[in-house]
């Protein structure tokens, strides 16, 4: 099986419960046809440039 890497950024102002819900949703999508070896949550970080008037995001 080939190994792939993905990253997604969530809005930094999401509540922890909603953020965990979204992370689990993405994990379940991947696990339908693949296998997850690890998940790294980097936390809130400044974006390189403004996206939709947001300057920071929660990196996973």
Steps between C-alpha positions, in 0.01 A plus 500: 500500500633844412542759772354847465508807719230764539452818697193707566442829676192578709380838623690586815191629682313165494401348832703195601196270474420612144868481399528141629178412317645627170832321552317172566287556189810537282658195664193288428500610134862391461448172686228386257767406244828559684688476824614784727842451657514825698323831554697809602315804627725804472247733659444869423751654263521815295415456132755606240240737356143601578227262380138618516602774746659247739864528607542178699369143499512168683734264314441123497 
